Amino acid sequence: MYAKELVINNFRNYKQARLAFSRGKNIIIGENAQGKTNLLEAIDLLSSGKSNRAGEERELVLWGTSNASIKLEYHARGYDESLSMDWKMKSPSAPNAVANARAQKSMFVNGVHQQSVKGILGRLLTVSFSAEDLNLLRGGPKFRRDWLDNLAIRLHPSFHDVTSSYAKSVMQRNKLLKTLSEKGRLSVSDQDELLVWDKQLARFGTQIIKMRLDLLASLLPIAENEQTHLSRSQEKLTIDYAFRAQELNTANPTDEDEEDFSPDNDSSENNLDKESNAGGNKSADNDNSRSTEKQTSAEVKSMNEVRSMENVELAKYLMKLMKERRWLELRRRQSLVGPHRDNLIFKLNGADAASYASQGQQRSIVLSLKLAELRRIQDEINEAPILLLDDVLAELDEKRAQLLLSAVGDQMQTIMSTTHLSGINNAWLADAKVMTVHAGALKEDTPHATL
């Protein structure tokens, strides 16, 4: 799989640009803020259907213009194909129209319009490695969840529908929790309505969790081997999947968040009390329910146990966790059970890498994970994806940089951005195509002239 030619109009800081690629190594040189990353973003955007850098589509359109487009000619699975996107600005007829303008995006495969992003997923496969990927260790759980989910979608485009449906279900359920919390009383019909969304979350959440765990199981051996190689057999990398819903098991039952909405708390007529269970349970029944909750909450499942569970069994387990946390969810007005709260824990020699690994070790872990991602895609489609390296050499020391370049070798097309060529092995540079970018203008060069 390799990119052949990228054509850009009014995208980011580019008015017009046409960039032909070598099937092997491609290097884009330029100072910071000149547009190197924008070129790699365009390719990755055509692969994933979304930008990880833009908050809104209009940010992709060159300021002062009304439309933009990107098009990539590429070769994959024995065929020449094209992917393209265009944006048209839609300005409302109101004051501050420019500030409130929106961009309407259209997507095309071989010139045929696609109704949704699903139409382009899985066609062009890229692995992107940038400084932001260090957030896999340093950032919050969302970075790690998104990394797994985005990889799963690239490998199995239909998984996009599952994650989209799950996100919508969480949003709707949270709205209902907020409404019920403000209402202050939980009727039988309220419970029935909440149960509908419980089932939705359990259904789609089960599919997401199982996909993540299966993907982790295939990634871990590869990442483990890469980390062993990078550390010269001094470090063992392991990954744990943390079910955040289970972490609430040890919560103090008298915690204020839960106690205020306890079904046996009669301090206010607005409390969710007597109508919380089939329209009017007694206090003794509620005490018994709470006692049962403590017992069932102790049934904590390990990552391997969850992975071996049937989908129906896992869905029932999630439903039980939701039932146990009902009062806490109503108090906090948000869904506390499901894969949207889960986390990945990376460990080196048994210690939490986010807390105890050095910066160099953290960089090595991220490098191992990205190489594992690359190998996993290669195994799945039986050809190498396109590797996009966005100024990562600045984040790696010389040893790790050389290990990365040697691991890549000539096995796949590589498109790299950098501010300089120093630190890149001359042998690796020998057959590389080098281009220079300045203020959104491209110029083809040669390694020797640039050196």
Secondary structure, DSSP 8 states (H G I E B T S, - for coil): -EEEEEEEEEETTEEEEEEE--SSEEEEE--TTSSHHHHHHHHHHHHHSS-SS-SSGGGGB-TT-SEEEEEEEEEETTEEEEEEEEEEEE--SSTTTTTT-EEEEEEEETTEEESSGGGTTTTS-EEEEEGGGGHHHHS-HHHHHHHHHHHHHHH-TTHHHHHHHHHHHHHHHHHHHHHHHHH----HHHHHHHHHHHHHHHHHHHHHHHHHHHHHHHHHHHHHHHHHHHTTT---EEEEEE-HHHHGGGS-TT-HHHHTT-TT--S-TTSS-TTTTTT---HHHHHHHHHHHHHHHT----HHHHHHS-HHHHHHHHHHHHHHTHHHHHHHTS--SSGGG-EEEEEETTEEHHHHS-HHHHHHHHHHHHHHHHHHHHHHHSS--EEEEESGGGTS-HHHHHHHHHHHTTSS-EEEEES--TTS-HHHHTT-EEEEEETTEEEEE-HHHH-
